Amino acid sequence: MTVKKLAAAVGGADSMVREQSVEAQAFNIGVAENALEAETRYRILIEQIPAVVFLAFLDHGVNETYISPQIETLLGYSPKEWPNDPARWYRRIHPEDRKRWSVEGAEMLLTGKPLRSVYRMLAHDDRVVWFQCEARMARRPDGRPWFIHGVAFDVTELRMEIAEHKLIERERAGLLAREQEARAAAETASRLKDEFLASVSHELRAPLTAILGWAEMLRSGTLDAAVADRALLSIERNAQAQARLVDDLLDASRIIAGKLRLNLLPVELVSVVESAVDMARPAVEAKQLRLKLALEPWVGPFTGDPDRLKQIVWNLLSNAIKFTPAGGSIEVRLERLGDKALITVSDTGHGISPEFLPYVFDRFIQSDGSINRIYGGLGLGLAIVKHLVESHGGTVNAFSPGKDKGAEFTVILPLAIPRNEPQMTNAPAAPTTPIDIQPPPRSGPLAGVRLLLVDDNADARDVLGAILRQGGAEVLVTASAAEAMGLLRQWRPDILISDIGMPEEDGYSLIRRVRSLPPGQGGLVSAIALTAYAGGQDRRRALEAGYQAHLAKPVESSALVSMVASFIA
């Protein structure tokens, strides 16, 4: 090829190269323009999102981070101000959330698991902003971490609403709990009121049975001298018991109303204690208890209400007598401790359970409020003692090692002028009598009728038995349901008359046991409930249990005889 041709060829090739270079440049410019246009579109799109969009490269030496402008709206930083240094923005995480965030971030880096977290950030002005962050990690083709990208939403208002909702829920739960407590307290108060009213009815009606029964018998003029004397003693004893119950109720009413007053006088405490002990001696002797006295003759000057002070000691003694079995012992002590007088009444009786000990001085509360409780009373005596002692400026305490281990009550009175107000007492329990069989009169509306009478109250058994025998019936009396079951099988009475509120086993249990017997063993015997539980509900319960009739104490002798006669007819 000639030089001229070579030159021409080179010139043509050069022209081609130039043309191709221009085309390549144009292509590259177009690609760049398209990329810039796409980036612009993406930026416009990202900046419209009401959240922080971020991207952070993880390559060594690369500290490039993109963060959307929403960072300024939410945290007060411009995208340029937001630190690229991880340590700096890490410090903007709330101190309480940093450790948790670090664990979650490390888990994402190590496992590639997406990060989903809610944490707090500190704004430029140190406001606390709650973020909900969703982030992922991208890897290079060789598996090395490349960059993290994600989005963070401001959920502060939502968190506030949740917190407020939780607060409302807690308040609602608290209100519900208080309402339930109030309802439980109201139900307890209602139950205690019902139990107390039932006890009042029983304790008032039981003495009336003996009083009215014997009064009718005396009026009939058919009693011999010995039985008439016994009747008068029974009437007197039950009238006194009823008077004490009424006094207790009136004292309790005055205490609740704040109208119980003291008649303050100079008194000798030893004479007060001796007087109360003398009042209690007949009951002590009747129950064959040992009574020990240890009284300092002079403990110092004291000003108080002599009658109410005597009531304090009498109530404590009555309580000890009631709960101490025959053969047990009671001790009364009076001594001086510095500028105070100490009165102690201790016994070897049934004691007080640890569960009931904190409530022993509460009004209307008894350790056993059931109808088959062994001991009577209204549950007012110790409450009255507490009020009277405190009205004299003193304190009273109860101690007991536990059930069947005795109890001790201590009264501490300041040897100085005390002040206002008092309370009430418990009635002593009536003794029981053994099984008693007497031949019936030869005539009367109940002639030839065999009656089994069950009642734990000795006076009630005595007068009811006399009424029924005078009507012509053959009467067998017993004090307990257990004895009645044995006698029912052996003696086969025509009619069973039973009290309801009895110790160990009540009248409801007795009639259920009777009705479970075969007819040949007395299971179909006619039965009358004769009880001081006199309400409509008590009547329904007695009939449902298996009695054919319900009579309320006190009962007139004519009504009792008529009821029995109607059964025979």
Secondary structure, DSSP 8 states (H G I E B T S, - for coil): --HHHHHHHHHHHHHHHHHHHHHHHHHHHHHHHHHHHHHHHHHHHHHTSSSEEEEEE-STT---EEE-THHHHHHS--TTTS-SSHHHHHTTB-HHHHHHHHHHHHHHHHH---EEEEEEEE-TTS-EEEEEEEEEEEE-TTS-EEEEEEEEEE-HHHHHHHHHHHHHHHHHHHHHHHHHHHHHHHHHHHHHHHHHHHHHHHHHHHHHHHHHHHHHHHHHT---HHHHHHHHHHHHHHHHHHHHHHHHHHHHHHHHHT------EEE-HHHHHHHHHHHHHHHHHHTT-EEEEEE-S----EEE-HHHHHHHHHHHHHHHHHHS-TT-EEEEEEEEETTEEEEEEEESSS---TTTGGGTTSTT--S--STT-SS-S-S-HHHHHHHHHHHTT-EEEEE-SSTTS-EEEEEEEESS-------------------EEE---S-STTTT-EEEEE-S-HHHHHHHHHHHHHTT-EEEEES-HHHHHHHHHHH--SEEEE-SS-SSS-HHHHHHHHHTS-GGGTTT-EEEEEES--SHHHHHHHHHHT-SEEEESS--HHHHHHHHHHHH-
